[in-house]
Amino acid sequence: MRSLLLPVFVCICCCALAKSNVRISPGPDWLYKNPVLNAKAPAANTIGSGYYLELADQQVNLLNNTNYTHIIRHIVNTSGVQNASEVSVTFSPSFQQVAFHKVVIIRNGVEINQLAASTIKQVEQETETDNFQYTGLKRAFVILKGVQQGDRIEFAYSVTGFNPVFANRYADMLYFYNPNPIANYFITIVAPASRKLLFKSFNHAPTPKEAVQGANHVYHWDNPAVELVSAESGTPSWYNQYPYTSVTEFGSWEEVIHWGLDLFHHYKFPLPPALQAQIAGWHKMADGNKDFFADLAIRFVQDQVRYLGLEIGTYTHQPHTPAEVYGHRFGDCKDKALLLAAILQQEGIPAYVALVNTTVRAKLAEAAPSASEFDHAIVAIEYGGKYIYVDATVNLQRGDLASRFIPAYGYALVLRDGQTGLQPVTPGFRYSVSVEESMHVRFNDSTRFDIITSYTGGAADNMRGYVSNASLRDIEDEYRQLYAKAYEGIQSRSPMALADDSVSNRYTVTENYSIPDAWHAGEKGRKAFDVFARPVYDRLVDPSGVPAGAPLAIAYPRRLDYVLDLYMPEEWAFSPEGWHTKTDSYEFEFTPETQGNRITLRYSFETFKDHVPAEELARYKKDYKKMVDLVEFSLSYNGGYTSPQSQPAPPPVSRPAAPGSNPFSGWTGIWLLFGVGVVFTVVFKGLPSWMDRSRRRRDDYL
């Protein structure tokens, strides 16, 4: 009986503790008084979601670690009733408390109170469990009753408590753009005079007015212009043309490094006896070969320690100890990076945790120094006078130490004594796909269709992970069904063959099919056979959605080589011209060749950076049209051919993506149509956290 009562008692206590984090109270007495509100409503054609913000007031007090928010939503239609009739606050119960000050509906000038202890509900806010991340966050919310079109919903609350992991150093981003108009917008930061704040503005963001109130400095933005943002497609993740300001108490990247070293205890962690014994075993196997030892350690941490992020409280940024991670056999990016660095240091290999930003990437060099600028942790290994980087969260990565693939992260902050700034990250020099297709075309018999695809470097890592997440039977069915959309009745002639060369990091897939009748009725009753270099088409990025003056995102580093051999029933007249183009961003080459009944089409496409600059976009659009024109031909029975100008290319049919992979990837889940739009950021930023991207890492590898 006691065994049953204990968990019930613990549950009751936990619920009571959680409830104590939320209360109702009057507004703070330190608030900065804003001017009289502007009553002018925004233009009707700028309002989305059925409401606009009549007021958005954010105030931060660094003396008592409090964020105050005051909002008035103006409901203009029934969509606004649906979308704006709830007030919610997300918080971390381990170090934060929420105080609701006001929740009312204003109708015809009369306030209808909606705030009472019984109306405040709490739920767990675990939104990243699909990515194996657990944050311990909670959401306190009030559901408003009887909201009608024309109502104004006013609410105010405070969240007290900053994450202690930052050692009382403040940093934040202030945004002067929003998807919905804001009629009155105020931002205020109240800071003790002893705390120096560094402001860095981007894209002509407004600067604050400064004032002194007693022992405090006040930084205030009084109704700055707020730009309306709209959905964009095709721009790089780091691209942001809207105004924003970074505020930080870190004076330099060197200060951030010192903060990180303290957080990681300068790598001074005792290793458990079992791990010590395992390290000794690897040492014996390596027989003095440091590269071999490193490879053994990397494989262990990548493949034998599963990903699981318990990012609760200070563990948003603070790592769990190597002993915990080794014993539990799980950890998130920073946990696994620290474990690997500790193992390598034990062997005398200089290895350190390195912090990166998977979204900002190379633009990190322009950012203000801040501990909250990073969302992922990898490992930097000193090798030949420079750093090579290893992502400890990648599974089934192969190849030698010096050639392991790493995405184009741009810059990393290496947590090492003596470092003073960001270090460049050279992306993996190999991420290539080679496709060899051959078709033995017959008039009155089945056409034999054979495909050999070789993935090298990062592409092999990705494909290896893809295959490990699905049964071979399911993969064969998916591939065959893909081809069936282009070739009716296609059937496999033999099982799919997979070959993994882990030494050279090459993964090869061989497919053999039979097509009952590859011909269709063409012009003037002639039979026609369509040729479509789909792997090349899937690789090309359509620039049509990119706004004027913006860069186009392309996957980098990537190389595709594609060869199609057509063995026609008889000698065939086929003479399109070859074509080649090259810029600082990409290179494309098409080479056709005809010998008797054999037609060979060769394509290559390679990228040299992660974007096509805005000033080169006109050139790319012209090249794109030409490249698309060259991936499709229609061969008629008399041996002639028609160019794709008279027959547009069919829409791409994508092979199902690998689990966890990017949904834009096509063909075999490898050739990425990389189009990342600007992600809308709400006016008020959430809790500072290390949004670990390791469970989304295949987006970087596709």
C-alpha positions as CSV (number, residue, x, y, z in Angstrom):
1,M,0.0,0.0,0.0
2,R,2.9,2.4,0.9
3,S,4.4,1.7,-2.5
4,L,1.3,2.9,-4.2
5,L,0.9,6.0,-2.0
6,L,4.4,7.3,-2.5
7,P,4.2,8.1,-6.2
8,V,0.8,9.7,-5.6
9,F,2.2,11.9,-2.8
10,V,5.2,12.9,-5.0
11,C,2.8,13.8,-7.9
12,I,0.7,16.0,-5.5
13,C,3.8,17.7,-4.3
14,C,5.1,18.3,-7.8
15,C,1.8,19.7,-8.9
16,A,1.6,22.0,-5.9
17,L,5.2,23.2,-6.6
18,A,4.4,23.9,-10.2
19,K,1.3,25.8,-9.3
20,S,3.3,28.0,-7.0
21,N,5.2,29.3,-10.0
22,V,2.1,31.1,-11.3
23,R,0.2,33.8,-9.4
24,I,-2.0,36.8,-9.9
25,S,-0.5,40.1,-8.8
26,P,-0.6,43.9,-9.5
27,G,1.8,45.2,-12.1
28,P,5.4,46.0,-11.2
29,D,6.1,49.4,-9.6
30,W,9.3,49.9,-11.7
31,L,7.6,50.2,-15.1
32,Y,8.6,52.9,-17.5
33,K,5.6,55.1,-18.4
34,N,4.8,55.1,-22.1
35,P,3.2,58.0,-23.9
36,V,-0.5,58.1,-24.9
37,L,-1.4,55.5,-27.3
38,N,-1.9,56.2,-31.0
39,A,-5.5,55.3,-31.8
40,K,-5.0,55.0,-35.6
41,A,-5.8,51.6,-36.9
42,P,-3.6,50.0,-39.6
43,A,-4.7,49.6,-43.2
44,A,-7.2,46.8,-43.5
45,N,-5.2,45.0,-46.3
46,T,-2.3,44.6,-43.9
47,I,-4.1,42.7,-41.2
48,G,-3.8,39.0,-41.1
49,S,-5.2,36.3,-38.8
50,G,-8.2,38.5,-38.1
51,Y,-6.6,40.8,-35.6
52,Y,-3.8,43.4,-35.1
53,L,-1.8,44.5,-32.1
54,E,-3.1,47.8,-30.8
55,L,-0.3,47.7,-28.3
56,A,2.9,45.7,-27.8
57,D,4.9,46.8,-24.8
58,Q,7.9,44.9,-23.7
59,Q,9.9,46.0,-20.7
60,V,13.0,44.2,-19.1
61,N,14.4,45.0,-15.7
62,L,17.9,43.6,-15.2
63,L,18.0,44.4,-11.5
64,N,15.2,41.9,-10.7
65,N,15.5,39.7,-13.8
66,T,12.0,40.4,-15.0
67,N,10.4,40.5,-18.4
68,Y,7.1,42.4,-18.5
69,T,4.7,42.2,-21.4
70,H,1.6,44.2,-22.1
71,I,-0.6,43.5,-25.2
72,I,-3.8,44.7,-26.6
73,R,-5.2,42.7,-29.5
74,H,-7.9,44.2,-31.6
75,I,-10.3,41.6,-33.1
76,V,-11.5,42.6,-36.6
77,N,-13.3,39.5,-37.8
78,T,-14.3,35.9,-36.9
79,S,-10.8,34.6,-37.7
80,G,-9.5,36.9,-35.0
81,V,-12.0,35.4,-32.6
82,Q,-10.6,32.0,-33.4
83,N,-6.9,33.0,-33.4
84,A,-6.6,35.5,-30.6
85,S,-8.9,34.3,-27.7
86,E,-6.2,32.7,-25.6
87,V,-3.4,34.2,-23.4
88,S,-0.5,31.9,-22.8
89,V,3.0,32.1,-21.3
90,T,5.7,29.5,-21.6
91,F,8.2,29.3,-18.8
92,S,10.7,27.1,-17.1
93,P,9.5,26.2,-13.6
94,S,13.0,25.4,-12.4
95,F,14.0,29.1,-12.4
96,Q,11.0,31.2,-13.5
97,Q,7.8,32.5,-12.0
98,V,4.8,33.9,-13.8
99,A,2.6,36.7,-12.6
100,F,-0.6,37.6,-14.4
101,H,-1.5,41.2,-13.9
102,K,-4.5,41.7,-16.2
103,V,-6.7,39.7,-18.6
104,V,-9.8,41.6,-19.8
105,I,-12.1,41.8,-22.8
106,I,-12.9,45.4,-23.6
107,R,-16.3,45.8,-25.3
108,N,-17.9,49.2,-25.9
109,G,-15.5,50.8,-23.4
110,V,-16.3,48.3,-20.6
111,E,-13.8,45.9,-19.2
112,I,-14.9,42.3,-18.7
113,N,-12.5,40.6,-16.3
114,Q,-11.3,37.1,-17.4
115,L,-8.6,36.6,-14.8
116,A,-9.1,34.4,-11.7
117,A,-7.1,31.7,-10.1
118,S,-9.6,29.1,-11.4
119,T,-9.2,30.3,-15.0
120,I,-5.4,29.8,-15.1
121,K,-4.5,26.4,-16.4
122,Q,-1.1,24.7,-16.8
123,V,0.2,22.1,-19.2
124,E,3.5,20.5,-20.1
125,Q,5.0,22.3,-23.1
126,E,7.1,19.5,-24.7
127,T,7.1,20.3,-28.4
128,E,10.4,18.7,-29.4
129,T,9.8,15.1,-28.3
130,D,9.8,13.9,-31.9
131,N,13.4,15.2,-32.0
132,F,14.1,13.4,-28.7
133,Q,14.4,16.7,-26.8
134,Y,12.8,17.3,-23.4
135,T,12.9,20.9,-22.0
136,G,10.7,20.7,-18.9
137,L,8.9,23.8,-20.0
138,K,5.3,24.6,-18.9
139,R,2.6,26.7,-20.4
140,A,0.3,28.8,-18.2
141,F,-2.8,29.9,-20.1
142,V,-6.2,31.6,-19.8
143,I,-8.9,30.8,-22.3
144,L,-11.2,33.8,-22.8
145,K,-14.9,33.3,-22.9
146,G,-17.5,35.0,-25.0
147,V,-15.0,36.8,-27.4
148,Q,-16.8,38.7,-30.2
149,Q,-15.8,40.5,-33.4
150,G,-14.8,44.1,-32.5
151,D,-13.6,43.2,-29.0
152,R,-10.2,44.4,-27.7
153,I,-8.3,41.8,-25.6
154,E,-5.9,43.4,-23.1
155,F,-3.5,41.4,-21.0
156,A,-0.3,41.9,-19.0
157,Y,2.0,39.5,-17.3
158,S,5.6,39.3,-15.9
159,V,8.1,36.4,-16.1
160,T,10.7,36.7,-13.4
161,G,13.9,34.7,-13.5
162,F,16.7,34.5,-16.1
163,N,18.5,31.2,-16.8
164,P,21.3,31.1,-14.3
165,V,23.4,29.2,-16.9
166,F,24.3,32.6,-18.3
167,A,26.0,33.7,-15.1
168,N,23.9,36.9,-14.8
169,R,24.9,38.1,-18.3
170,Y,22.0,39.4,-20.3
171,A,21.6,39.0,-24.1
172,D,18.6,39.3,-26.4
173,M,17.4,40.1,-29.9
174,L,15.0,43.0,-30.4
175,Y,12.9,42.8,-33.6
176,F,11.4,45.7,-35.5
177,Y,9.4,43.6,-37.9
178,N,6.3,41.4,-37.6
179,P,3.9,39.5,-39.8
180,N,1.0,41.6,-38.4
181,P,0.9,45.4,-37.9
182,I,1.5,46.9,-34.5
183,A,-0.1,50.3,-33.9
184,N,1.8,51.1,-30.8
185,Y,5.2,49.5,-30.1
186,F,7.4,50.1,-27.1
187,I,10.6,48.4,-25.9
188,T,12.3,49.3,-22.6
189,I,15.4,48.0,-20.9
190,V,16.1,49.1,-17.3
191,A,19.6,48.3,-16.2
192,P,21.8,49.2,-13.2
193,A,24.5,51.8,-14.3
194,S,27.2,49.2,-13.4
195,R,26.1,46.8,-16.1
196,K,27.4,47.8,-19.5
197,L,25.2,46.9,-22.4
198,L,26.4,46.5,-26.0
199,F,23.9,47.3,-28.8
200,K,24.5,46.3,-32.4
201,S,21.9,47.2,-35.0
202,F,21.2,45.6,-38.3
203,N,19.4,46.7,-41.5
204,H,19.0,50.3,-40.2
205,A,17.3,49.3,-37.0
206,P,16.4,52.3,-34.8
207,T,18.6,53.2,-31.8
208,P,17.1,53.6,-28.3
209,K,16.7,56.8,-26.4
210,E,18.8,56.8,-23.2
211,A,17.9,58.2,-19.8
212,V,19.1,58.0,-16.2
213,Q,16.7,57.2,-13.4
214,G,18.5,57.1,-10.1
215,A,21.0,54.4,-10.2
216,N,19.6,52.9,-13.4
217,H,20.0,53.5,-17.0
218,V,16.9,53.3,-19.2
219,Y,17.0,52.4,-22.9
220,H,13.7,53.0,-24.6
221,W,12.3,52.6,-28.1
222,D,9.3,54.9,-28.5
223,N,7.0,53.6,-31.2
224,P,9.7,52.7,-33.8
225,A,8.6,51.8,-37.3
226,V,7.7,48.1,-37.5
227,E,8.1,46.6,-40.9
228,L,5.6,44.1,-42.2
229,V,7.2,40.8,-43.3
230,S,5.8,38.4,-45.9
231,A,6.5,34.8,-46.7
232,E,9.6,34.3,-48.8
233,S,11.0,31.2,-50.5
234,G,14.4,30.2,-51.8
235,T,16.5,32.5,-49.6
236,P,19.3,31.2,-47.4
237,S,18.6,30.5,-43.7
238,W,21.0,33.3,-42.7
239,Y,19.3,35.9,-44.9
240,N,17.4,38.6,-43.1
241,Q,16.8,42.0,-44.6
242,Y,14.5,43.3,-41.8
243,P,15.7,45.6,-39.0
244,Y,16.7,44.1,-35.6
245,T,19.1,44.9,-32.8
246,S,21.3,42.6,-30.7
247,V,21.9,43.5,-27.1
248,T,24.5,41.8,-25.0
249,E,26.6,42.1,-21.8
250,F,29.4,40.1,-23.4
251,G,32.1,42.5,-24.5
252,S,33.9,40.1,-26.8
253,W,34.0,36.6,-28.1
254,E,36.9,36.0,-25.8
255,E,34.5,36.6,-22.9
256,V,32.0,34.1,-24.3
257,I,34.8,31.6,-24.6
258,H,35.7,32.1,-20.9
259,W,32.0,31.6,-20.1
260,G,31.9,28.4,-22.1
261,L,35.1,27.0,-20.5
262,D,33.6,27.7,-17.0
263,L,30.4,26.0,-18.1
264,F,32.3,22.9,-19.3
265,H,34.6,23.0,-16.2
266,H,37.7,23.4,-18.4
267,Y,37.2,19.7,-19.3
268,K,38.3,18.6,-15.8
269,F,35.9,15.7,-15.4
270,P,36.8,12.3,-13.9
271,L,36.1,9.5,-16.3
272,P,34.5,6.3,-14.9
273,P,36.6,3.1,-14.6
274,A,34.6,1.3,-17.3
275,L,35.3,4.2,-19.8
276,Q,39.0,4.2,-18.7
277,A,39.2,0.5,-19.5
278,Q,37.6,1.1,-22.9
279,I,40.0,3.9,-23.7
280,A,42.9,1.6,-22.7
281,G,41.5,-1.1,-25.1
282,W,41.3,1.4,-28.0
283,H,44.8,2.6,-27.2
284,K,46.1,-1.0,-27.5
285,M,44.3,-1.5,-30.8
286,A,45.6,1.8,-32.2
287,D,49.2,0.9,-31.3
288,G,50.3,4.6,-31.4
289,N,48.2,5.6,-34.4
290,K,46.3,8.7,-33.1
291,D,44.1,8.8,-36.2
292,F,43.0,5.2,-35.7
293,F,42.3,5.9,-32.0
294,A,40.3,9.0,-32.8
295,D,38.3,7.0,-35.4
296,L,37.4,4.3,-32.8
297,A,36.3,7.0,-30.3
298,I,34.3,8.9,-32.8
299,R,32.5,5.8,-33.9
300,F,31.6,4.9,-30.4
301,V,30.2,8.3,-29.4
302,Q,28.4,8.7,-32.7
303,D,26.9,5.2,-33.0
304,Q,26.8,3.7,-29.5
305,V,25.6,6.8,-27.5
306,R,22.1,7.6,-28.7
307,Y,20.8,11.1,-29.0
308,L,18.5,12.3,-26.2
309,G,18.3,15.8,-24.9
310,L,17.3,16.4,-21.3
311,E,17.5,20.2,-21.7
312,I,15.8,21.2,-18.5
313,G,16.7,24.3,-16.5
314,T,20.4,25.1,-16.8
315,Y,20.9,22.1,-19.0
316,T,19.7,24.1,-22.0
317,H,23.4,25.0,-22.2
318,Q,25.2,23.2,-19.4
319,P,26.4,19.7,-20.4
320,H,25.9,16.5,-18.4
321,T,29.1,15.0,-17.2
322,P,31.0,12.5,-19.4
323,A,30.4,9.9,-16.7
324,E,26.6,10.4,-16.8
325,V,26.5,10.4,-20.6
326,Y,28.7,7.2,-20.8
327,G,26.7,5.5,-18.1
328,H,23.3,6.3,-19.6
329,R,24.5,5.9,-23.2
330,F,22.6,9.0,-24.3
331,G,23.0,12.7,-24.5
332,D,22.4,15.8,-26.7
333,C,24.8,17.6,-28.9
334,K,26.8,19.3,-26.1
335,D,26.8,16.1,-24.0
336,K,28.2,14.0,-26.8
337,A,30.7,16.6,-27.9
338,L,32.0,16.9,-24.3
339,L,32.3,13.1,-24.0
340,L,34.2,12.8,-27.3
341,A,36.5,15.7,-26.4
342,A,37.2,14.2,-23.0
343,I,38.1,10.8,-24.5
344,L,40.4,12.3,-27.1
345,Q,42.1,14.5,-24.5
346,Q,42.7,11.4,-22.3
347,E,44.7,10.0,-25.3
348,G,46.6,13.3,-25.7
349,I,44.7,14.4,-28.7
350,P,43.9,18.1,-28.6
351,A,40.1,18.2,-28.9
352,Y,37.6,20.8,-27.7
353,V,33.9,21.6,-27.8
354,A,33.1,24.1,-30.5
355,L,29.8,26.0,-30.7
356,V,28.1,26.8,-34.0
357,N,25.0,28.4,-35.3
358,T,23.4,26.1,-37.9
359,T,21.1,28.9,-39.2
360,V,23.2,32.0,-39.2
361,R,26.4,30.1,-40.3
362,A,29.0,32.4,-41.9
363,K,27.0,35.5,-40.9
364,L,28.0,34.7,-37.3
365,A,31.1,36.8,-38.0
366,E,28.8,39.9,-38.1
367,A,26.9,39.1,-34.9
368,A,27.4,40.7,-31.5
369,P,29.3,38.5,-29.1
370,S,26.8,36.5,-27.1
371,A,26.4,33.1,-25.5
372,S,22.9,32.8,-26.9
373,E,24.1,33.0,-30.5
374,F,24.7,29.2,-30.8
375,D,22.3,26.3,-31.3
376,H,24.6,23.3,-31.8
377,A,27.9,21.9,-30.4
378,I,30.5,19.9,-32.3
379,V,34.1,18.9,-31.7
380,A,37.2,20.7,-32.9
381,I,40.3,18.5,-33.2
382,E,43.7,20.2,-33.8
383,Y,45.1,18.5,-36.8
384,G,48.1,19.5,-38.8
385,G,48.2,23.1,-37.4
386,K,44.4,23.7,-38.0
387,Y,41.1,22.4,-36.8
388,I,39.1,19.7,-38.3
389,Y,35.5,19.4,-37.0
390,V,33.4,16.3,-36.1
391,D,29.7,16.2,-35.3
392,A,29.3,13.7,-32.5
393,T,25.5,13.5,-33.2
394,V,25.9,12.1,-36.7
395,N,25.3,8.3,-36.9
396,L,27.2,5.9,-39.2
397,Q,29.7,8.4,-40.5
398,R,32.7,6.7,-42.1
399,G,36.0,7.5,-43.8
400,D,39.3,8.6,-42.3
401,L,39.5,11.4,-39.7
402,A,40.8,14.1,-42.0
403,S,38.0,13.7,-44.6
404,R,34.9,13.3,-42.4
405,F,32.1,15.5,-43.8
406,I,31.0,18.6,-41.9
407,P,28.4,21.1,-43.2
408,A,29.2,24.6,-44.2
409,Y,28.7,26.0,-40.7
410,G,30.8,29.1,-41.5
411,Y,32.3,29.8,-38.1
412,A,32.7,28.1,-34.7
413,L,33.6,29.3,-31.3
414,V,36.2,26.8,-30.0
415,L,36.1,26.5,-26.2
416,R,39.9,26.5,-25.6
417,D,42.2,28.5,-23.4
418,G,44.0,31.1,-25.5
419,Q,41.4,31.4,-28.1
420,T,40.0,34.9,-28.6
421,G,37.6,34.8,-31.4
422,L,35.6,32.8,-34.0
423,Q,37.4,30.1,-36.1
424,P,36.5,29.3,-39.7
425,V,34.8,26.0,-40.4
426,T,35.8,24.5,-43.8
427,P,33.0,22.3,-45.0
428,G,33.5,18.7,-46.0
429,F,35.4,18.6,-49.2
430,R,33.4,15.6,-50.5
431,Y,29.7,15.4,-50.9
432,S,29.2,13.9,-54.2
433,V,26.7,11.7,-56.0
434,S,27.4,9.8,-59.2
435,V,24.6,8.3,-61.2
436,E,25.0,5.9,-64.1
437,E,21.8,4.9,-65.9
438,S,21.6,2.7,-69.0
439,M,18.5,1.8,-71.0
440,H,18.4,-0.9,-73.7
441,V,15.4,0.4,-75.6
442,R,13.4,-2.1,-77.7
443,F,10.5,-1.5,-80.1
444,N,8.5,-4.7,-79.5
445,D,10.0,-6.0,-76.3
446,S,10.7,-4.9,-72.8
447,T,13.3,-2.2,-72.2
448,R,16.0,-3.0,-69.7
449,F,16.7,-0.2,-67.3
450,D,19.8,-0.4,-65.0
451,I,21.0,2.2,-62.5
452,I,24.2,2.4,-60.4
453,T,24.3,5.3,-57.9
454,S,27.4,6.0,-55.9
455,Y,27.4,8.3,-52.9
456,T,30.7,9.6,-51.6
457,G,31.7,11.4,-48.4
458,G,28.8,13.2,-46.7
459,A,26.3,11.8,-49.3
460,A,27.4,8.3,-48.3
461,D,26.9,9.1,-44.6
462,N,23.4,10.3,-45.4
463,M,22.5,7.4,-47.5
464,R,23.8,4.9,-45.0
465,G,21.6,6.5,-42.3
466,Y,18.6,6.5,-44.7
467,V,19.0,2.8,-45.4
468,S,19.4,2.0,-41.7
469,N,16.0,3.6,-41.0
470,A,14.0,1.4,-43.4
471,S,13.7,-2.2,-44.5
472,L,15.2,-3.1,-47.8
473,R,11.8,-4.3,-49.0
474,D,10.2,-1.0,-48.2
475,I,13.0,0.9,-50.0
476,E,12.7,-1.3,-53.1
477,D,8.9,-0.7,-53.1
478,E,9.4,3.0,-52.8
479,Y,11.9,3.2,-55.6
480,R,9.8,1.0,-57.9
481,Q,6.7,3.0,-57.3
482,L,8.6,6.2,-58.1
483,Y,9.7,4.9,-61.5
484,A,6.2,3.6,-62.1
485,K,4.9,7.1,-62.3
486,A,7.1,7.6,-65.4
487,Y,7.2,4.0,-66.8
488,E,3.9,2.2,-66.5
489,G,4.3,-1.5,-65.5
490,I,7.9,-1.3,-64.5
491,Q,9.1,-4.3,-62.5
492,S,12.3,-5.2,-60.7
493,R,14.5,-7.8,-62.5
494,S,16.6,-8.5,-59.4
495,P,16.8,-7.4,-55.8
496,M,18.3,-4.0,-55.1
497,A,22.0,-4.4,-54.2
498,L,23.7,-2.3,-51.6
499,A,27.5,-2.0,-51.1
500,D,29.2,-0.1,-48.3
501,D,32.9,0.7,-48.6
502,S,33.4,2.3,-45.2
503,V,37.2,2.9,-45.7
504,S,36.7,5.2,-48.7
505,N,33.3,6.2,-47.5
506,R,31.4,5.2,-50.6
507,Y,27.9,3.8,-50.7
508,T,26.6,2.2,-53.9
509,V,23.1,1.2,-54.8
510,T,22.4,-1.0,-57.9
511,E,18.9,-1.3,-59.4
512,N,17.7,-3.4,-62.3
513,Y,14.3,-3.0,-63.9
514,S,12.3,-4.0,-66.9
515,I,9.8,-1.7,-68.7
516,P,7.2,-3.5,-70.7
517,D,6.7,-0.7,-73.2
518,A,8.7,2.5,-73.0
519,W,7.1,4.1,-76.1
520,H,4.0,6.3,-76.4
521,A,2.1,7.9,-79.2
522,G,4.0,11.0,-80.3
523,E,3.3,13.6,-83.0
524,K,1.7,12.6,-86.3
525,G,1.2,9.1,-85.0
526,R,4.9,8.3,-84.5
527,K,6.1,6.4,-81.5
528,A,8.0,8.6,-79.1
529,F,10.4,7.8,-76.2
530,D,11.0,10.5,-73.5
531,V,14.3,11.1,-72.0
532,F,14.4,13.0,-68.7
533,A,17.5,13.4,-66.6
534,R,15.5,13.6,-63.4
535,P,18.5,13.5,-60.9
536,V,19.8,16.7,-62.6
537,Y,16.4,18.4,-62.7
538,D,15.9,17.6,-59.0
539,R,19.3,19.2,-58.2
540,L,18.5,22.6,-59.9
541,V,16.9,25.2,-57.7
542,D,14.0,27.1,-59.1
543,P,14.6,30.9,-58.6
544,S,11.1,32.1,-59.3
545,G,10.1,32.5,-55.7
546,V,13.1,34.6,-54.6
547,P,12.2,38.3,-54.0
548,A,14.0,41.0,-55.8
549,G,17.3,41.9,-54.3
550,A,17.6,38.7,-52.3
551,P,20.1,35.8,-52.7
552,L,19.1,32.3,-53.8
553,A,19.9,29.4,-51.4
554,I,21.7,26.4,-53.0
555,A,23.0,23.3,-51.2
556,Y,26.7,23.4,-50.6
557,P,29.1,21.7,-50.9
558,R,27.5,19.4,-53.5
559,R,28.5,17.7,-56.7
560,L,26.4,15.6,-59.1
561,D,27.7,13.6,-62.0
562,Y,25.0,11.9,-64.1
563,V,25.5,9.7,-67.2
564,L,22.6,8.2,-69.3
565,D,23.5,5.6,-71.9
566,L,20.7,4.9,-74.3
567,Y,21.0,1.8,-76.5
568,M,18.4,2.4,-79.2
569,P,17.0,-0.3,-81.5
570,E,18.9,1.0,-84.4
571,E,21.3,3.8,-85.4
572,W,19.8,7.1,-84.2
573,A,20.3,10.7,-85.4
574,F,20.7,12.8,-82.3
575,S,22.8,16.0,-82.3
576,P,22.0,18.5,-79.6
577,E,24.8,20.9,-78.8
578,G,26.7,20.6,-75.6
579,W,26.7,23.5,-73.1
580,H,28.8,24.8,-70.2
581,T,28.4,27.6,-67.7
582,K,30.4,28.5,-64.6
583,T,30.2,31.3,-62.0
584,D,31.6,31.8,-58.5
585,S,28.6,30.0,-57.1
586,Y,28.0,27.0,-59.4
587,E,29.1,25.1,-62.5
588,F,26.9,23.1,-65.0
589,E,28.1,21.1,-68.0
590,F,26.2,19.0,-70.6
591,T,27.9,16.8,-73.1
592,P,26.0,14.7,-75.6
593,E,27.6,12.0,-77.8
594,T,26.2,9.6,-80.4
595,Q,27.9,6.5,-81.7
596,G,25.7,4.3,-83.9
597,N,22.8,3.2,-81.8
598,R,24.3,4.5,-78.6
599,I,23.4,7.9,-77.2
600,T,25.3,9.1,-74.2
601,L,24.2,12.2,-72.2
602,R,26.7,13.5,-69.6
603,Y,25.8,16.1,-67.0
604,S,27.7,17.6,-64.1
605,F,26.6,20.1,-61.5
606,E,28.6,21.5,-58.7
607,T,28.2,24.3,-56.1
608,F,30.9,26.5,-54.7
609,K,29.0,28.4,-52.0
610,D,25.6,28.1,-50.3
611,H,23.9,30.8,-52.3
612,V,23.7,32.7,-55.6
613,P,24.3,36.4,-54.7
614,A,21.5,38.8,-55.6
615,E,23.7,40.5,-58.1
616,E,24.2,37.2,-60.0
617,L,20.5,36.1,-59.8
618,A,19.7,37.4,-63.3
619,R,22.5,35.3,-64.7
620,Y,21.3,32.3,-62.8
621,K,17.7,32.7,-64.0
622,K,18.9,32.7,-67.6
623,D,21.1,29.7,-66.9
624,Y,18.4,27.9,-65.0
625,K,16.0,28.1,-68.0
626,K,18.8,26.7,-70.3
627,M,19.7,23.9,-67.8
628,V,16.0,22.8,-67.5
629,D,15.7,22.8,-71.2
630,L,18.7,20.4,-71.5
631,V,17.3,17.7,-69.1
632,E,14.5,16.5,-71.3
633,F,14.3,15.2,-74.9
634,S,11.7,13.3,-76.8
635,L,13.0,10.8,-79.3
636,S,10.7,9.9,-82.2
637,Y,10.6,6.7,-84.1
638,N,12.3,8.1,-87.2
639,G,15.4,8.9,-85.2
640,G,14.8,12.6,-84.8
641,Y,14.4,14.4,-81.6
642,T,12.4,17.3,-80.3
643,S,13.8,19.7,-77.8
644,P,12.0,20.4,-74.5
645,Q,11.0,23.9,-75.6
646,S,8.0,22.3,-77.3
647,Q,7.3,19.9,-74.4
648,P,7.8,21.2,-70.9
649,A,9.5,19.0,-68.3
650,P,7.1,17.1,-66.1
651,P,6.9,18.1,-62.4
652,P,9.5,16.3,-60.3
653,V,8.4,13.0,-58.7
654,S,10.3,12.7,-55.5
655,R,11.4,9.5,-53.9
656,P,10.2,9.3,-50.3
657,A,12.7,11.2,-48.1
658,A,14.7,9.4,-45.4
659,P,13.4,9.6,-41.9
660,G,14.5,12.9,-40.5
661,S,15.5,14.2,-43.8
662,N,14.5,17.4,-45.6
663,P,11.1,17.1,-47.2
664,F,12.3,19.1,-50.2
665,S,14.8,16.3,-51.2
666,G,14.0,14.4,-54.4
667,W,14.9,11.3,-56.4
668,T,16.6,9.3,-53.7
669,G,16.3,11.7,-50.9
670,I,19.7,13.1,-51.6
671,W,19.4,15.9,-54.2
672,L,18.1,18.8,-52.2
673,L,15.8,21.4,-53.6
674,F,17.1,23.7,-50.9
675,G,14.7,26.5,-50.4
676,V,14.6,28.1,-47.0
677,G,12.5,31.2,-46.6
678,V,12.9,33.8,-43.9
679,V,11.4,32.3,-40.7
680,F,9.0,34.7,-39.0
681,T,10.1,35.7,-35.6
682,V,7.5,36.9,-33.1
683,V,7.9,40.2,-31.5
684,F,8.7,38.8,-28.1
685,K,11.4,36.2,-28.0
686,G,11.0,33.0,-25.9
687,L,13.2,31.5,-23.3
688,P,16.9,31.5,-24.3
689,S,17.7,28.0,-25.0
690,W,20.2,25.9,-27.0
691,M,17.9,24.8,-29.8
692,D,19.9,21.7,-30.6
693,R,19.7,20.9,-34.3
694,S,21.4,17.5,-34.1
695,R,18.1,15.7,-34.6
696,R,17.5,17.7,-37.7
697,R,21.0,17.2,-38.9
698,R,20.1,15.5,-42.1
699,D,18.8,18.9,-43.4
700,D,22.5,19.8,-43.4
701,Y,23.6,16.6,-45.1
702,L,21.0,16.4,-47.9
